[in-house]
Amino acid sequence: MPEKGWSNITIREKTAKTLKQIAKSQQLTVDELLNQYLITVYISKSSPSTGWTICRVCGIRLKTKNLPDHMVKTHS
């Protein structure tokens, strides 16, 4: 365990490699990338009246309700 406050999560190897590649291409750490994603999903779910959102990974414009499916299907 690296330091206090860190936790291990279990994900597929392919997903982990994809996350590392995406984070590296955006010059972020995996932690920063995941935090951005979680914030995007939280905002999307908390304000569904807006209707549209932009994926922070690839920049595509899509319906807010479809963002979680897009992240799984496209970026994992």
Secondary structure, DSSP 8 states (H G I E B T S, - for coil): --STT-------HHHHHHHHHHHHHTT--HHHHHHHHHHHHHHHHH-GGG-EEE-TTT--EEEGGGHHHHHHHHH-
